[in-house]
Amino acid sequence: MKNAILFVLTLAVWTSVGGCKKYDPGDDVCPACPRITNIVPSHAKGGDIITINGTNFNPNFSENKVTINGRVVSTDSLLSGTSEYIKLFVPKNCGSGPVTIDADPELTFAGASPIFTYDYKFTVSHYAGSVLGETGFSNGQDTNARFFINYMAMDYENNIFVIDSSGQTIRKVAPPLGNLGSTVTSVGNYPGGGSVGGICISGDFIYVVERSGQNRIYKANRNSFPLSFTMLNPNNPITGVELYNLTAAGGFLFATAPFQNKIMKFDLQSTSWVNYTGSGLANTVDGPVAFAGLSKPWGICYNQAENALYFSQTTPLGSVRKIDLQSEFVSTIAGNPVSIAYLEGDLFQASFSTPLDLASNLQGTVYINDKGNRRVARIYENRIVTVAGTGAFGYQDGNGPTQVSFENEFKGIVISSNGDAFVASNSCIRKITVE
């Protein structure tokens, strides 16, 4: 009986003194709550080992709840620990952000959250087409296929659809299956009577646009074989512009008209075109879409995370601009106004030569093809970061920023559901694994 009473008293003392919950609003301290002193190293790649030092961690290390950038680290990745440190594997693609530790559901993290910096790794590999720059027209697997790629788009199952001008056809590149590489097949004829224009996919539907003539829009269900295209605007053509890249957002299609310095908007309900932004004069003016000025807008993509269009300009100097679709305001977000030499860094110190195309992943990270500098970059944490390319001409796979070389003819970039990027030249598609 005495032992039982002693145990209850001891438990009561521990609860009142040390076993506190995370402090309530207005409290200054929680003496027994976990706190982090530092992280060593403070930046690392996915799969690297880091050590979190601090106090009041659960000595049974696997019972701690550790988060990096809001992502919970799995118990399998927790390697060892005591009440003063936890050693763990960095989860792949967790990103940069604050680190927290909860010792248990009651003893939750207190104090300042240190920031961990995630070092992304970019690896470039061949995906489909010729590694020797050979164009042509043949279906098959991986390196056996031949293209002459003009534009491409990706669906939600990570199939790539290519407009191939060598046979005026639509080609489908299916992801690898088992030990087999990607598979290229012809799935339909290009429907336009004019020059080949852009392609985009929204849900189950593929949209393509003529680049000249009357700028017809055609639509097909991606699951039909062969693709059966329907002209959407037989009675509402538009002339006087040449439409290039195409993207979809909110029941509309948006197309760049670089030589008319405009972005055009197509209403899928009324099947009619309107001039969305750009006066026709070549100038860079931020402001509402009705008054903004554009200078050779080329690539365009929809950033779902921000509900915004991103587009690239190739003259007078390369830049990246943004249209907020809620406020309909155009702003310049990256590009150095005095240089075309490639430079990464802060958004307005960075410079491009010929940024031809853009793509955005689900988290809102925007990727940029810089044809003139033979590099792929991305906007991440308010900086331009090199993803792939040394600037050298040729074909070399490997570590993205330090080993890879590209041919001049960048033709497009798309992002898969898992965050990998795919870059096209005339003759092949290359994969950039992001981890």
Order of alpha helices (4+ residues) and beta strands (2+ residues): alpha-beta-beta-beta-beta-beta-beta-beta-beta-beta-beta-beta-beta-beta-beta-beta-beta-beta-beta-beta-beta-beta-beta-beta-beta-beta-beta-beta-beta-beta-beta-beta-beta-beta-beta-alpha-beta-beta-beta
